[in-house]
Amino acid sequence: MIKTVPISLWHLKSLASLNLSGNEISDICGILSPSQEAFHSLRCLNLSDNKFLCVPDLIRYCHNLSSLSLAGNRINFIPNFIKSCSRTLRILDVQRCNLKNLPSILKHFSLNEF
C-alpha cells in the first residue's frame, strides 16, 4: 500500500487511466501543478478505498475525465468544482462514501451510473 503518489507519475503525458485504489492515500493535491499534462489526458481515475475526506481538488483540472471512482472513502459532500467535468463524466462511483444525499450539483450531469 502506498500513502503518497509518486511525483514522476504526473509527468506521463499520455496517461489515460490511473488506478490508485486500495491504498492509504489521503491527499494528492499538495505536490501537483494543474498545468501538468497528465490531467488533460486522464479519462479514468480510480481513487476508491483510500483515506480521502474530500474530493481531491485536482479533479477540477481533469477536463476529459469520463469515469471517476471515489467509492469507499470518507467523503461527505461533492464540491461545486465537479461541474468542470460535467461535459465528459459518465460514471461517478460514490458508493460507501459518507454522503447523506446526492447534491443538486449533479443535475448538471447526464451520468450513466452512480
N, C-alpha and C positions, 0 to 999 in steps of 0.2 A: 504494500500500500504506500502511496505517496501522499505527502502533505502539501507540497508545493509543485507548481507546474514549471518544468524546465524552460528557461527563457529562450533557449535555442529552438524550441518548438514553434514559436511565433515568427521565426524567420523563414518558415516554409511558405513560399509564395503561392503555391497551388494547393494548399491544404483545403480539402473539400469536406472532410468528415473527421471528427475528433471525438473519441470515446474516452472519457475520464471517469467513468462510473466505478463505484465500489471502492473509493479511496477515502482519505480523510482531509480532503481539500475544503477549506472554508473561505478562501479568498483567492481570486486570480486576477484582480484588477490592479493591485498595487505596483506590479512590475511591468505593466504593459502600456504601450502607447497606441492610441486609436489610429494612428497613421500606418501601423504595420499591416502589410498586405494580406496576412493570414485572415484578418477579419473580413476582408472584402470577398474572398473566395469561399469562405466557410458556408456550407449548406446544411450540414447535420452536426449538432452538438449535443452530446450526451453527458450531462453532469449529475446523473442520478446517483442516489445513495452515497452522498458525501456529507459535509457538515455546513452547508450554506444556510445562513439565516435570512438572506435576502437574495433576490435575483441579481446576479453579477452585472455590474454597470457596463461591461464590455458588450453586452447584448445590443445595446443601442447602436453599435458600430457594425453589426453583422447584418448588412442590408440584403444579403442573398440567402439568409437562413430560411430553410423550409421545414426543418424538424428540430425541436428543442425539447429535451427531456430534463426536467428538474425533479423528477419523482424521488420520494424518499429523503428529501431534505426538510429542514425545519423552517421553510419559507412560509410566512403568514399573510403576505399580500403580493399582488402583481403591480409593479410600478407603472406610471404613465408612459415611461420611455419605451415600453414594449410596443407602443404604436409604431415605432420606427421599423418594425418587422411586419407590419400588417399586410403589406403588398405581397410578400413571398411566403410567410409562415403558414404551413398547412397542418402540422402536427405539433401540439403543445401538450406534453405529458406532465401533469402536476399531481399525479396520484401519490398518496401517502405524504402529502405536504400538510402544513397546518392551516390551510386556507379554510376560513369559516364559510365563505360563499365565493362564487365566481364574480369577479369585479365587472362593473359596467364597461370598463375599458375594452373588454373582449368583444363588444358589439362591433368594433371596427374590423373584426376578422371574419373570414369565411373559412373557418377551420374544418378539417375533415374529422379530426379526433381530438379528444381532450384527455 
